[in-house]
Amino acid sequence: MTVLYRQAEPADSARLALIAAATFAFACPDDAPVADITSFITTQLSEERFAGYLADENRMLFLAENDGVPVGYTMVILGEPADPDVAAAITVRPTAELSKMYVFAGHHGSGVAAELMARSVEAARAAGASGVWLGVNDENARANRFYEKNGFAVVGAKTFQLGSRLESDFVRERLL
């Protein structure tokens, strides 16, 4: 397996949307309605949305490819969080959000997520952030273990609108 890592470019929007559509449901609670998950993918994780994310100077996206096939990605957003619960919970400024971090299940445990994490954290640090925060569903045990292992401590809670449901997320933060 030859995995290459790089910062995503505008031409990668379709590749990023593909990974997002295939992996987002795994981050949702088991009882989340399929219609709500599908709606979120359609409205927030489309090729067009990724084109907008890639054009935003305050966002950095990183892509992992196995022999040219996309297998994971992350998105870092620089700047103060808009969510008041997050703003109250995080402890250091300036900050960056690790907004998205998804890897195909077949690559879990292979080091892909760890390398994407390292690149994302380093990019946030290089951009001047003193900390990185993220929101993760409080029922997602696998993701919470991974983030804990990578130095992200629970500092608060926030909600996440998934279709008709309001989900409960931990706010986790890592100091840089």
ZAVOMAR-522052 format. One record per residue: x, y, z of N, C-alpha, C in turn. Coordinates in Angstrom, 2 decimals. Layout:
% residues N
SITE;X;Y;Z;X;Y;Z;X;Y;Z;
...
***
This chain:
% residues 176
SITE;0.85;-1.18;0.00;0.00;0.00;0.00;0.89;1.24;0.00;
SITE;0.68;2.09;-0.99;1.40;3.34;-1.08;0.42;4.49;-0.88;
SITE;0.46;5.09;0.29;-0.44;6.20;0.58;0.34;7.50;0.47;
SITE;-0.19;8.42;-0.31;0.39;9.74;-0.46;-0.54;10.75;0.18;
SITE;0.05;11.77;0.79;-0.70;12.81;1.49;-0.36;14.15;0.86;
SITE;-1.39;14.97;0.69;-1.15;16.29;0.10;-2.29;17.23;0.45;
SITE;-2.02;18.52;0.29;-3.09;19.50;0.46;-3.99;19.39;-0.77;
SITE;-5.28;19.37;-0.54;-6.25;19.26;-1.63;-6.26;20.54;-2.45;
SITE;-6.60;20.37;-3.71;-6.66;21.46;-4.68;-8.08;21.58;-5.23;
SITE;-8.39;22.69;-5.90;-9.75;22.84;-6.45;-10.21;21.67;-7.32;
SITE;-9.32;21.04;-8.03;-9.70;19.90;-8.89;-10.09;18.67;-8.08;
SITE;-9.90;18.69;-6.77;-10.20;17.53;-5.91;-11.60;17.54;-5.34;
SITE;-12.44;18.50;-5.67;-13.76;18.61;-5.02;-14.59;17.34;-5.19;
SITE;-14.57;16.72;-6.34;-15.35;15.50;-6.56;-14.79;14.34;-5.73;
SITE;-13.47;14.26;-5.62;-12.84;13.19;-4.84;-13.18;13.34;-3.35;
SITE;-13.17;14.57;-2.87;-13.51;14.83;-1.47;-14.98;14.52;-1.20;
SITE;-15.85;14.90;-2.12;-17.28;14.61;-1.96;-17.53;13.10;-1.94;
SITE;-16.79;12.37;-2.72;-16.92;10.91;-2.76;-16.59;10.30;-1.39;
SITE;-15.46;10.72;-0.82;-15.07;10.21;0.50;-16.11;10.61;1.54;
SITE;-16.53;11.86;1.51;-17.49;12.36;2.49;-18.80;11.58;2.42;
SITE;-19.30;11.35;1.22;-20.57;10.63;1.07;-20.46;9.19;1.56;
SITE;-19.29;8.60;1.39;-19.11;7.20;1.78;-18.80;7.02;3.26;
SITE;-18.40;8.06;3.95;-17.94;7.90;5.34;-18.77;8.64;6.38;
SITE;-19.52;9.66;5.98;-20.21;10.49;6.97;-21.14;9.69;7.88;
SITE;-21.86;8.75;7.33;-22.83;7.99;8.12;-22.19;7.26;9.29;
SITE;-20.93;6.87;9.16;-20.25;6.15;10.23;-19.98;7.02;11.46;
SITE;-20.05;8.33;11.29;-19.86;9.24;12.42;-21.17;9.55;13.13;
SITE;-22.27;9.11;12.56;-23.60;9.40;13.11;-24.04;8.31;14.08;
SITE;-24.91;8.65;15.01;-25.46;7.63;15.90;-26.19;6.55;15.09;
SITE;-26.21;5.34;15.61;-26.84;4.22;14.92;-28.30;4.46;14.60;
SITE;-28.99;5.23;15.45;-30.41;5.44;15.24;-30.73;6.71;14.44;
SITE;-29.72;7.35;13.85;-29.95;8.54;13.05;-30.72;8.15;11.78;
SITE;-31.78;8.85;11.46;-32.56;8.53;10.26;-31.74;8.66;8.97;
SITE;-31.86;7.68;8.12;-31.12;7.67;6.85;-31.45;8.93;6.05;
SITE;-32.69;9.36;6.07;-33.09;10.55;5.32;-32.33;11.79;5.81;
SITE;-32.11;11.90;7.11;-31.38;13.04;7.66;-29.90;12.99;7.25;
SITE;-29.34;11.81;7.28;-27.93;11.65;6.86;-27.79;11.99;5.38;
SITE;-28.69;11.47;4.57;-28.65;11.72;3.13;-28.81;13.20;2.83;
SITE;-29.71;13.85;3.53;-29.92;15.28;3.33;-28.66;16.08;3.68;
SITE;-28.00;15.72;4.78;-26.78;16.41;5.17;-25.70;16.22;4.10;
SITE;-25.54;15.01;3.63;-24.54;14.74;2.59;-24.84;15.58;1.36;
SITE;-26.09;15.62;0.96;-26.49;16.35;-0.25;-26.26;17.85;-0.11;
SITE;-26.56;18.40;1.06;-26.47;19.86;1.23;-25.11;20.35;1.70;
SITE;-24.39;19.56;2.49;-23.14;20.03;3.09;-21.88;19.36;2.55;
SITE;-22.02;18.22;1.91;-20.84;17.45;1.49;-20.85;17.16;-0.01;
SITE;-21.49;18.02;-0.77;-21.56;17.85;-2.22;-20.26;18.34;-2.87;
SITE;-20.11;18.00;-4.12;-18.96;18.49;-4.88;-18.93;20.02;-4.91;
SITE;-20.10;20.63;-5.05;-20.17;22.09;-5.08;-19.75;22.71;-3.75;
SITE;-20.19;22.08;-2.65;-19.78;22.59;-1.32;-18.27;22.48;-1.15;
SITE;-17.70;21.35;-1.58;-16.26;21.19;-1.46;-15.52;22.20;-2.34;
SITE;-16.05;22.53;-3.48;-15.44;23.57;-4.31;-15.39;24.89;-3.54;
SITE;-16.48;25.20;-2.83;-16.51;26.40;-2.00;-15.53;26.32;-0.84;
SITE;-15.46;25.17;-0.19;-14.51;24.99;0.92;-13.08;25.20;0.42;
SITE;-12.78;24.63;-0.74;-11.41;24.74;-1.29;-11.07;26.17;-1.70;
SITE;-12.08;26.96;-2.04;-11.85;28.35;-2.44;-11.73;29.29;-1.25;
SITE;-12.09;28.83;-0.06;-12.08;29.66;1.14;-10.65;29.74;1.70;
SITE;-10.10;30.93;1.79;-8.72;31.10;2.25;-8.53;30.74;3.72;
SITE;-9.61;30.61;4.47;-9.51;30.23;5.88;-9.66;28.73;6.10;
SITE;-9.70;27.95;5.02;-9.83;26.50;5.12;-8.67;25.83;4.41;
SITE;-8.22;24.73;5.02;-7.19;23.88;4.41;-7.71;22.46;4.44;
SITE;-7.67;21.80;3.30;-8.11;20.42;3.21;-6.93;19.54;2.82;
SITE;-6.84;18.39;3.45;-5.76;17.45;3.20;-6.35;16.13;2.74;
SITE;-5.69;15.51;1.78;-6.19;14.32;1.13;-5.17;13.20;1.25;
SITE;-5.65;12.00;1.54;-4.82;10.79;1.53;-5.29;9.94;0.36;
SITE;-4.33;9.46;-0.44;-4.64;8.63;-1.59;-3.80;7.36;-1.56;
SITE;-4.45;6.24;-1.78;-3.78;4.95;-1.85;-3.70;4.56;-3.32;
SITE;-2.50;4.60;-3.86;-2.30;4.30;-5.28;-3.25;5.11;-6.15;
SITE;-3.43;6.39;-5.83;-4.24;7.30;-6.60;-5.72;7.32;-6.25;
SITE;-6.15;6.42;-5.37;-7.56;6.36;-4.97;-7.72;7.08;-3.63;
SITE;-8.64;8.05;-3.54;-8.81;8.76;-2.27;-9.31;7.83;-1.17;
SITE;-8.66;7.92;0.01;-9.05;7.05;1.14;-9.35;7.83;2.41;
SITE;-9.07;9.12;2.45;-9.35;9.91;3.63;-9.08;11.39;3.39;
SITE;-9.66;12.21;4.26;-9.42;13.65;4.16;-9.67;14.32;5.50;
SITE;-9.15;15.52;5.63;-9.43;16.38;6.77;-9.68;17.80;6.26;
SITE;-10.34;18.59;7.10;-10.52;20.00;6.80;-10.26;20.80;8.07;
SITE;-9.40;21.79;7.96;-9.07;22.70;9.06;-9.64;24.06;8.72;
SITE;-10.32;24.67;9.69;-10.87;26.01;9.51;-10.18;26.93;10.51;
SITE;-9.55;27.96;10.00;-8.86;28.93;10.85;-9.84;29.97;11.35;
SITE;-9.65;30.41;12.59;-10.46;31.51;13.10;-11.34;31.15;14.27;
SITE;-11.94;32.17;14.80;-12.80;32.06;15.97;-14.07;31.27;15.63;
SITE;-14.49;30.35;16.49;-15.71;29.59;16.21;-16.95;30.47;16.27;
SITE;-17.90;30.18;15.38;-19.16;30.93;15.35;-20.13;30.45;16.42;
SITE;-20.02;29.20;16.81;-20.93;28.60;17.80;-20.59;29.15;19.19;
SITE;-21.55;29.79;19.88;-21.26;30.37;21.20;-20.88;29.32;22.25;
SITE;-21.42;28.10;22.16;-21.05;27.05;23.11;-19.58;26.65;22.94;
SITE;-19.14;26.59;21.69;-17.74;26.26;21.42;-16.84;27.40;21.88;
SITE;-17.21;28.62;21.53;-16.41;29.79;21.91;-16.22;29.86;23.42;
SITE;-17.24;29.49;24.17;-17.15;29.51;25.63;-16.32;28.34;26.17;
SITE;-16.29;27.25;25.45;-15.62;26.04;25.95;-14.12;26.01;25.70;
SITE;-13.69;26.49;24.54;-12.26;26.38;24.23;-11.45;27.33;25.09;
SITE;-10.19;26.94;25.33;-9.40;27.64;26.34;-8.28;28.50;25.80;
SITE;-7.91;28.34;24.52;-6.79;29.12;23.98;-7.19;29.77;22.67;
SITE;-6.56;30.89;22.41;-6.72;31.63;21.17;-5.33;32.04;20.71;
SITE;-5.11;32.22;19.44;-6.00;31.91;18.34;-6.21;30.39;18.20;
SITE;-7.32;30.04;17.54;-7.70;28.64;17.43;-8.01;28.27;15.99;
SITE;-8.07;26.98;15.76;-8.49;26.43;14.48;-9.38;25.24;14.76;
SITE;-10.30;24.97;13.85;-11.20;23.83;14.01;-10.77;22.70;13.08;
SITE;-10.67;21.51;13.61;-10.55;20.32;12.78;-11.99;19.94;12.47;
SITE;-12.49;20.45;11.35;-13.91;20.36;11.04;-14.33;19.00;10.52;
SITE;-13.48;18.39;9.76;-13.80;17.10;9.17;-12.57;16.21;9.20;
SITE;-12.79;14.94;9.53;-11.71;13.96;9.52;-12.34;12.61;9.27;
SITE;-12.19;12.12;8.05;-12.82;10.87;7.66;-11.84;10.00;6.87;
SITE;-11.85;8.72;7.19;-11.02;7.73;6.52;-11.89;6.51;6.25;
SITE;-11.76;5.94;5.05;-12.50;4.71;4.74;-12.18;3.64;5.76;
SITE;-13.20;2.87;6.15;-13.07;1.85;7.19;-11.95;0.86;6.88;
SITE;-11.74;0.52;5.64;-10.68;-0.41;5.28;-9.29;0.09;5.58;
SITE;-9.16;1.37;5.91;-7.86;1.97;6.23;-7.75;2.37;7.69;
SITE;-8.78;2.05;8.49;-8.69;2.31;9.93;-7.56;1.45;10.51;
SITE;-6.78;2.03;11.39;-5.69;1.30;12.03;-4.44;1.20;11.19;
SITE;-4.43;1.80;10.01;-3.27;1.69;9.12;-2.32;2.87;9.24;
SITE;-2.68;3.88;10.02;-1.85;5.07;10.15;-2.31;6.23;9.29;
SITE;-3.29;6.01;8.43;-3.77;7.08;7.55;-4.36;8.23;8.38;
SITE;-5.23;7.90;9.32;-5.85;8.95;10.15;-4.80;9.69;10.97;
SITE;-3.85;8.96;11.52;-2.80;9.60;12.32;-1.98;10.57;11.49;
SITE;-1.66;10.20;10.27;-0.88;11.09;9.40;-1.70;12.31;8.97;
SITE;-2.96;12.10;8.64;-3.82;13.24;8.31;-3.95;14.18;9.50;
SITE;-4.08;13.60;10.70;-4.15;14.40;11.92;-2.88;15.23;12.08;
SITE;-1.74;14.59;11.95;-0.46;15.28;12.13;-0.32;16.43;11.14;
SITE;-0.67;16.20;9.90;-0.58;17.26;8.90;-1.53;18.42;9.20;
SITE;-2.73;18.08;9.64;-3.73;19.11;9.95;-3.31;19.96;11.14;
SITE;-2.83;19.31;12.19;-2.38;20.02;13.39;-1.18;20.90;13.06;
SITE;-0.25;20.38;12.28;0.92;21.17;11.91;0.52;22.37;11.05;
SITE;-0.42;22.20;10.15;-0.89;23.32;9.32;-1.54;24.40;10.18;
SITE;-2.33;23.99;11.16;-2.95;24.96;12.07;-1.88;25.71;12.85;
SITE;-0.89;24.98;13.34;0.22;25.61;14.08;0.96;26.60;13.18;
SITE;1.27;26.18;11.96;2.01;27.04;11.02;1.21;28.29;10.67;
SITE;-0.11;28.20;10.71;-0.97;29.35;10.42;-1.16;30.26;11.64;
SITE;-0.56;29.88;12.77;-0.59;30.74;13.95;-1.54;30.33;15.05;
SITE;-2.20;29.19;14.92;-3.12;28.74;15.97;-2.36;28.25;17.19;
SITE;-2.90;28.50;18.36;-2.35;28.01;19.62;-3.07;26.76;20.11;
SITE;-4.21;26.47;19.46;-4.99;25.29;19.81;-5.84;24.87;18.63;
SITE;-6.27;23.62;18.67;-7.18;23.07;17.66;-8.35;22.46;18.42;
SITE;-9.56;22.70;17.95;-10.74;22.11;18.57;-11.52;21.33;17.52;
SITE;-12.40;20.47;18.01;-13.28;19.72;17.13;-14.54;19.36;17.88;
SITE;-15.58;19.06;17.13;-16.82;18.53;17.69;-16.96;17.09;17.24;
SITE;-17.33;16.22;18.16;-17.50;14.80;17.84;-18.72;14.27;18.58;
SITE;-19.55;13.51;17.90;-20.74;12.97;18.52;-20.38;12.22;19.78;
SITE;-21.09;12.49;20.86;-20.73;11.87;22.14;-20.97;10.36;22.16;
SITE;-21.69;9.83;21.16;-21.91;8.39;21.07;-20.89;7.68;20.17;
SITE;-20.03;8.43;19.52;-19.06;7.84;18.59;-17.81;7.41;19.37;
SITE;-17.87;6.22;19.95;-16.81;5.74;20.83;-15.47;5.61;20.11;
SITE;-15.47;5.09;18.89;-14.22;4.91;18.15;-13.52;6.25;17.92;
SITE;-14.27;7.23;17.43;-13.68;8.54;17.17;-13.21;9.19;18.46;
SITE;-14.00;9.09;19.51;-13.60;9.69;20.78;-12.31;9.07;21.32;
SITE;-12.15;7.75;21.17;-10.88;7.11;21.59;-9.71;7.64;20.77;
SITE;-9.91;7.76;19.45;-8.85;8.26;18.57;-8.46;9.68;18.95;
SITE;-9.44;10.55;19.15;-9.12;11.94;19.49;-8.46;12.04;20.86;
SITE;-8.91;11.27;21.81;-8.27;11.25;23.14;-6.81;10.83;23.01;
SITE;-6.57;9.79;22.25;-5.21;9.28;22.02;-4.32;10.34;21.36;
SITE;-4.93;11.22;20.58;-4.18;12.25;19.87;-4.17;13.60;20.61;
SITE;-4.47;13.58;21.91;-4.29;14.76;22.73;-5.47;15.70;22.82;
SITE;-6.62;15.31;22.31;-7.81;16.17;22.37;-8.61;15.84;23.62;
SITE;-8.71;16.79;24.53;-9.46;16.61;25.78;-10.85;17.21;25.64;
SITE;-11.83;16.63;26.31;-13.17;17.18;26.33;-13.15;18.46;27.17;
SITE;-13.61;19.56;26.56;-13.65;20.85;27.26;-15.06;21.42;27.32;
SITE;-16.01;20.75;26.68;-17.37;21.26;26.68;-18.27;20.42;25.81;
SITE;-19.44;20.98;25.50;-20.43;20.29;24.67;-21.09;21.31;23.75;
SITE;-21.62;20.79;22.67;-22.36;21.61;21.72;-23.40;20.72;21.05;
SITE;-24.28;21.34;20.29;-25.26;20.57;19.54;-24.90;20.61;18.06;
SITE;-25.45;19.64;17.33;-25.21;19.52;15.90;-26.54;19.16;15.25;
SITE;-26.99;19.99;14.33;-28.27;19.75;13.67;-28.07;18.74;12.54;
SITE;-28.70;17.59;12.66;-28.67;16.56;11.63;-30.11;16.34;11.18;
SITE;-30.48;17.05;10.13;-31.86;16.96;9.65;-32.84;17.42;10.71;
SITE;-33.74;16.54;11.07;-34.77;16.88;12.05;-34.30;16.70;13.48;
SITE;-33.10;16.18;13.67;-32.61;15.86;15.02;-31.50;16.81;15.46;
SITE;-31.49;17.05;16.75;-30.42;17.82;17.36;-29.52;16.83;18.09;
SITE;-28.31;16.63;17.59;-27.36;15.67;18.16;-26.51;16.35;19.23;
SITE;-25.96;15.54;20.11;-25.10;16.03;21.19;-23.65;15.68;20.88;
SITE;-22.81;16.69;20.87;-21.38;16.53;20.56;-20.53;16.96;21.74;
SITE;-19.41;16.28;21.91;-18.37;16.78;22.78;-17.59;17.84;22.01;
SITE;-17.12;18.86;22.71;-16.13;19.78;22.17;-14.81;19.32;22.75;
SITE;-13.87;19.00;21.88;-12.55;18.56;22.31;-11.52;19.58;21.81;
SITE;-10.46;19.75;22.62;-9.44;20.74;22.28;-8.06;20.14;22.54;
SITE;-7.14;20.53;21.67;-5.73;20.15;21.83;-4.90;21.43;21.77;
SITE;-4.07;21.61;22.77;-3.18;22.77;22.77;-1.98;22.48;21.88;
SITE;-1.50;23.51;21.21;-0.36;23.33;20.30;0.91;23.89;20.90;
***
